[in-house]
Amino acid sequence: MTLPYWFFTRPQRKLYRVPQSVAALREVAYGRPWSGSRELHIAFEEVLERESIKRQGDRRDAGGSGGRTHASLLRSLGLAFEREADERMYLTLAGEALADGEPPAPILGNQVLKYQFPSPYSVGRNVDVDRRFQLRPMVLLLRLLLDDRVGYLAQEEIALRVITLGDRHTVAGRDKVVEAILQYREDGDSSLEPDFSTRFCSNRGRPDRLREALADIANTAMNWMQHTNLVERQDDQIWITPGRETLAQELIEQHGGAALIPDPQNEEKFQRRYGLPPGRSKDTRNLSGSRALSREEAIDLRVQTVVLGIARTEMIVAVPPAEFLERVSASTGFSPASVSAALGRVMPDRSRTLDQFLLGYAEMARSSRERARDFELATTDVFKRVFELDARHVGGAGREPDVVVDNNNSWRIIVDTKAHGNGYTLPASDERAMKEYVAAYAQKSPKLKAWVFISSSFGASINPRLRKIVDETGVPGSAVGITAWIALIQHAQDGRVDAEMLLALLSVGREVTLEDVQRVVVG
C-alpha cells in the first residue's frame, strides 16, 4: 500500500547540520560503491557520531542503518545520488557547494523549495508516496500562507488537511485545501472525513497513532520551511515574515511555475537536475573516470568536515589562528603542518565561514534552555567580530545581563539573550530582571543608552511589555528576533550597518522588524 500523505525522512528534523553531513558523506563514500556496502554505511555513521551530528550509539542495529538513513536525507534533498552505471555514491553540484563551505542558507532554501513529489526518494519501495501527489509541497505551503483566506497555518492544519489533501499546484487543488482548512477551523474534527483514520493510514501504521505520525511530518515541513528564510514561527504556527511577501510570491512563480522534474526512477538524471545550486543551469561533469583520492585530497576532505563542524557552533574568525590549527589537528589526527596546508586549500579566507555559523546560530536561538549558554557566548562574539564593539559575556556572574557592549567608552548597551523555542513573551520574572539590570548599570555609569532582548521570535504581547520597561526605567530598549538580527549581522558584515546605526535600531522601544532593518540599510 502506498503512503496516502506527504512524507519526509527526518533523522535530522532541522537542517543546520546538513552541510557537515554532506561533507562527511563525501569524506567517507564519494566515488565508492554504496549499495550493500555495510562497512561503508558503518564508517559514515561513525563519522556522524564523531562529529556530533548523530548521537553515539543511537542506532537500531550494528549494520550501519543510521548511516543509510542519514544518507537518505541527503539524497532526498537532492544533495547526493547513487549512480546506476557503477553503483557509486556522488554529490550533486548543490551537495559539492555545501561540502565546500559555500553559504548554506540560499542552497538549502533552494533545495527545500524545489523538493517535489514524485522523486527518487518518494517512489522508492521503502517509502512509496502515492503518485497522486504531483507537486512541490513547500510551494503549496507558501501559496496557502499568502492566501488572504488562510493567512497562517497551524501544525495541526498542516498535519490533518494539507499533507493529506494537497496533491496539485492547480487553482482547484489549492482551493480544495483552503476549503478543508477553513472547515477545520470552524468545526474541528467533525469536518474530517468519516473514515479519516483508516483512509489515511498505511499498512505500515496504526490508525490510533495516525495523528501522531502526521504531526511529526507536519513539524518537519515547518522546520524545513524556516530554511527558506520566508516564514516566522511561533509555537505551532507559521506565517510569512512581514516584508518578505513579494519575495515569497516571486519564488512561488519560479518554483511553482516550473515543470516537475520527470523520470524519478532515473536517480542520476533526476538528481543532477534537482541538485543544481542557485546560479547553475546544468551539471556537465563526467563522473565515469573517477579515481581514488590522493593522500592530500583525503586530508582536505577530512579537514573540511571538521571545519564545518566548528563553524556550526562558533564564529571561526573569533578563534585565534594558532588555537584553531591545534584544534583541527587534534580532531583529524593529522600533523599541524598537514592541516595548515589543507586549510590553505579548503579555507583560504576564514571570514567566509560566517554563513555557516549563522545557520547554527539561528538554531541556538530556537533551542530552548539546552544551548542557552552557547547562544550567549556566540552573541558576544557577534558584537565583537561583526560590529567591532567591546563586548563582554557576564551572564555567569550572578544577577547580571548576558552581555555588556561598549563603543569606545562613549555608550553602552546591555543584552539579554533568550534561547527559546518560538514566541518568547517576556514573562514577569524576566521583565523584572531587566529593570534591575538597567537600574544597576545606569547607576554605575551614564553611558548606558539602550538594552535589548535577542531571541528566536516574539509573541504578540511583546511591544506593550517592552514599553513598560522603557517607561519605568527611562532607558530605551528593544527586542530583536533571529530573522531580523541575522539580516542585521549580514548587512554589518557587508559594511552597511555601523555602530551608531545599530544603537539607533536597538533604541526603538519595541520589537525591531525586518522592515526596520531594511529601512536603516537603504537609508
N, C-alpha and C positions, 0 to 999 in steps of 0.2 A: 504493500500500500504506500502510495506517495504521501509526502507531507502536505497537508492542506493549508499551510500557512508559511509565511516567510521564515527563514532560518539563517542564523549566523553562527559560525563556530566561535567560541569565546573562552579559550584558555587565558586570554588577557581581555577583560571586559573594557579596559581603557587602552588606548593605542600608544601611549607615550613611550613604552618600551620597544615598540616595533622597529625603529631604526637599528637599535643594538641587536635585536633578534635577527634581522636580515644580515647584519654584519657577521653574527655568529654562524648563521647558516652558510654564508659564503666561505667563512674560515674553515668550516668542517667539511662541507659537502659539495662545493662548487665544482662542476665538471666531473663528478663521481657518480657511479651507479647508485640509485636511491631505492627503488622498489625492492623489497625483500632483503635489503642490506641492514640487518638487525644491528650489527656493530656500529654502523654509521648513525643510525637512529639513536642509539645509546650515547654515542660520542656527542651528538648535537644536544641531547638532553643534559648531559653532564656540563657542557659549556653554559647552557641556560641556567643551570643551578649555580655554577661557579660565579657567574656574573649577576646573580640575584635577580634574574628575570623570572625564574621559576623557583619555588621553594624546594629546598633539598628534600628528597625522599617523597615528594608529593606526586607519586605516580601509581598507577593501578597495578603495575607488574614490573618485572626487571627486563622487559623486552623492548624498551625504547618507545613505548606507546606515547609517553609525554612528548618526546621529540617529534613523533609523527603528527601529533595534534597541533603543536606549535607551528610546524611546517605547513600544515593545512590552513592555518590562519593566514600565513604569508601568501600562500598560493591563492586563497580565496580573495585576497585584496589585490591580486594582480602583480605581486612583487617577485614571484618565483614560479618556476614551472619545471615539469619533468619532460624532457624531450623524447618523443616516441622513438625516434630513429636509433638512439643509443641508450635510452632509459637513464640518462644522467640528469642531475639537477643543475639548473642555471637560474640566474636572476634576470628579471626584465630590466629595461632601462630605468624604470622608476625604482626598482629594488637596488640597482647599482648606485643610483644617486643617493638614496638613503644610507646605504652602507659606506659610501664615500664621505658622509658627513655634510651633504648639501642641506640647506634649510629644510627641515622636515614638514613644517606646517602646510605649505602650499602643496607639497607632494601627497601627503596623507589626505588632505582635504579633497584633492582632485580624485584620488582613488576611491574615497568614500562616495563621492557624488556619482562616479562612473559605475559603481557596483551595480550589477544587474542580475535579474533572473530572466532567462536561464544562464548559467555559467558552467565551466568545467567542474567547479566545486558543487554547485546546486544539483547537477544532473548525475553526480557520482552515486554509485549504488548504495553507499553508506549514508547518503543524505536524501537525494531524490525528491526535491521540492516539486510539487505539482506543476506541470507545464502550462497550466492556465495562467500562471504568473509570468507576464511578459512586460517587465518594466524595470526602471531604476528606482528602487524603493526610497532612497533618500530624497530624490527629486519629488516624488509624490508627497513626502512629509513636508518639504518646503512649500509645495503648492497649497497644501492644506493650511499651513501656518500663515500664508499670505492671503488666504481666502477670508474675506470680511465676515462670513458666516461662522467661521471657526475661531480664528484669532490666536488660539493657543491649543496645545494638545497635552492631555494628562496621560501618564503611563498606562493607566487602566484603559483609556480610549484607544491608544495605540495597540495594546495587547488584544483587546476583545473585538475591535472594529476594523482597525487599519490593516494589521498584518494578516487578518483572515479574509478580508474582502477586497483589499487594494491589489488589483491584478492588471490594470492597464493605465496608460497615460492619457487616454481619451477623456474628453469632457464628460461623457456619460459615465466613464469609470470613476472619475473624481467625484462627480455629483452623487453617485451611489454611496461612496464612503462618507461624504459630507452629511447626507441624509441619515445614515446609520449613526454617526457621531451625535448629531443633534437629537435624534430619538433617544439615544442612550443617556444624554444629559437630562432629558425630560423625564424618562420613565425608568432608567436604571436597568436592572437585569430583566425586567419584564419585556424590554424591547428586543432581547436576544431571541434567536431562532429557538423554537421549542425543543429541537434536537441538538442544540449547540454543543453540548458536552460529548455527544457521540459523533456528530458531523465533523467536528474539527479535531478529533482525537485520532492519531495514527495508531497503527497496530503496535508501535513501539512505546506507546504511552498508556497512562491510566486516566480514564475520564475524570476521576476525583482529583487528579493533580494537573489537569489541563490548564487551569487558570494560572497556577504557579509557573508552569512551563512557558506559557505565553507572556507572562510578566517578565521572566528572565530575558526573553528575546526582545521585548519592547524596551527594557532597560538598556540592553546592549545597543539597540538602534539609537536611543537617546545619547548614550555615551559617544557613539561614533559621530552623531550629528554635531556634537560640540567641537569636533576636529575640523568642521567646515568653517569655523570662525564666523558663523552666521546666526547662531542661536544662543540665547541665555537660558539658564535652567535654575529653577527654584523648587527644591523638594522634588516632587514628581510631575512637574510641568515644564514645558519648553515653549518658547516663543521667539520670534525674530528679534535679534538685537536692534534696538532703536538706532536708526541711521544706516542700517545695512539692508533695508528693504529693496533699494534699487539694485544693489549688487546681487541679492538673492534672486530677483527676477531675471537678471542677466544670466545667471548660472542655470536657472531653470530652463531658459530658452536654449542655452548652449548644450546642456546635457539631456534635457527632456526632448529637445527638438532633433537630436541626432539619432539615427537609426541604431537599434541594438546591435551589438557585435554578433555576427552569425556563427554557426557551427561550433557550439560549445563542446562537442565531442572531440574536436581537434585542439588539445590543450595548448600546444606550442603556438599555433596560428592565432588562437584567441588571445592568449596571454601577451604575445608580442604587441597586439593592438591595445588591449586593456592597460598594459603596463607602460604606456608612454607618459613620461612626466610632462608638466606644463612646458610648452615651447617646442616639443618634439612631435613630428608628424609621422615618423616611420622608423622602424627598427631594421636596419640593414646588416646587422652583424652576421658573420659567418661563424657558426658555432661548431661546424663539423671538424675543424682542425684543432680542437682543444688539446692541450698538452699538460703535463704535470707541472706544478708550480716549482719555481726555483726556491732556494732557501730564503733569499732576500724577499721574494714575493710572499712567502709564508709568514715571515716575520712581520711584514707590512700589514697583512690581514689580521694577525693576532693583535698587533698594537692598535689597529683601527677599532677592533671590538672593545678593547679596554678603554680607549679614549672616549668612545661614545658612552660607555658606562659611567665614567667620571663626569662627563658633560651633562649626563641625565640629572645629576643632583647638585653639581657645583658649577660656578662660573669659572672656567679654566683660566681665564686671564687673571683671576684673583689668587691662583696658586703660584707661588714662586717657582721659576723655571727649574731650579735645582731639585726642589721637593717634588715637582711634577715628574721629572725624569726618574727620580728614585722610586716613586710610586708605580709608574708604568713598568719599570724594570722589575720591581718586586712582583707585580701581578702577572707578568708574562714569563718570568724566568730567564729572559734574555739579558745580556750584559748591557750596562749603561751606554756603551759605545754603539752597540747594535740598535738599541732603542732610539738613541739620539739621531742616528742616520735614518731610521724608519720614520720618526716624527718629522724630519725634514722633508720626507717624500709625501707622507699622508696628511700632514698638518703644517704646511709652511707658515700659515697665519693663524695663531691661536684665537684671534678675535672672531673667526668665522664660526666658532662653536657656540656663540651666543644663542642662536636659534635653537640648537639642541637643548641648551639649558632652559630656555623659555618654555619648551614643550613639557619638560619635567616640572618646572616651577609652577605652571598652571595646575598640575596635579597635586603638588604640595598644598596649594591654596584650597583644593577641594577635598583634602584627605581627612578632615576632622582632626582629632587630637593626636593620632599616632605619628604624624610628621610635623607637629606644631613647631618644635624647636628647629627642625631643618628649614621651615618656612621663615622663621625669624632670622636665622643666620644668612639664608640666601637673600632676603630682603636687605639686610645690612650691606651685603656685597653689591647689590644693585645700586644702592645710593652711593657707595664708594666708587665703583668701577664705571658705571654708566653715567651717573650725574656728576661724578667727580667732586663729591662732598665728603666732609669728615663725618663718618657715621660710626657709631659705637653700639655694639649689642650689649644691653644692660638688663635684659629680661630675666636673667638668672639671679639677680641681686636683691630679691625681695620685692617690696612694693614699688616697682618701677615699671615704666612702659617697656616695650620690647627693644626699641631702637631710638637713639637720640642722634639727630642730624644737625650739624653746624655748617654754616657757609662763611668761612674765613672770619669767624668771630663777629659777623655782622648780624646774623639772625640764626634762630634755632627752631626746629620743629620736632615734635615727639610723635612716635609711630607705634601703634598697637596692631600687630598682625593677628588675624583670626582665621586659622586653618579650620574651615567649616564646610560641610558637605555642599550646601547651597542655601541661599536665602537667609543670611545672618541678619538678625533683627535687633541687635544691641540690647540684651537683657539688662535689667535694672542694676545688677551687680557690676557689669562692665561699664555701664554709664557712670555709676558712682566712682568706679576706679579711675576712669579718665578724668573726671572732675578733680579727684585728688592729685593725679599726676600733674594736671595743668596748674593747680594751685601751688604745688610744691616747686615746680620749675619756674613759675612766674615769680615766686618769692626769691628764688636763688638769683635770677637774672632777668633784666628787662628784654633780653634778646629773644625770648620765646614769642614767636609770631604765628604759629599755627600748630595744629595737631591733626592726625589722620588715622582712620581705621582702614586697613587693607585686607580684603577677604575675597572669596571666590565670587560671591554675588550677595545682594542685599534684599531684604524683604520690603514690602510696600510701605511699611511704617517707619523706615529709617530716617527720612528727612525731618519729621517733627522731633524725633529723638535727638538728632544732631543739633537742630535749632535750640533745643532746651539747654544743651551743654554750652553752646555759644552764648546764649542769653545769661546763663548763671555764672559763667567764668569771665565773660568779656573778651575771650580769645577766639578768633575764627578757627574753623576746622572743617573737616570733610570726611567722606568715605569714598574709597575707590575700589570698584570691582575688578576682577582679574582681567577681563577683556579690555577695559579702558586703560588699566595700568600697563598691560603688555604693549598696547598701542603707544602709550606714552614712552615706555622704555625704548621701543624701536625707533620712534622719532628722535629721541635724545641721542641714540647711537648714531643716527644719521646727521646729527648736528642741528636739528630743527627745534629743539627744546633746550633752553638753558636754565640755570638755577633760579633766576628771577621768574621766569615763566612757570616753573614748577611750583614755586611758593604761591604765586597768584592762583593757580589751579587748586592747590590744597587749602585755600583760604575761602572757598566759595560758600561755606556754611550749609552744604547739602551734599548729596552724592555727586561725584564727578562722573559725567557720562561720556560715552564715546564721542558724542557730538561736541561736547565741551573741548575735548582733546583736539578734534579736527578744527574747531574754530581758532584755537590757540596756534596751531601749526600753520593754518592758512593765513592768519593774521587779520 
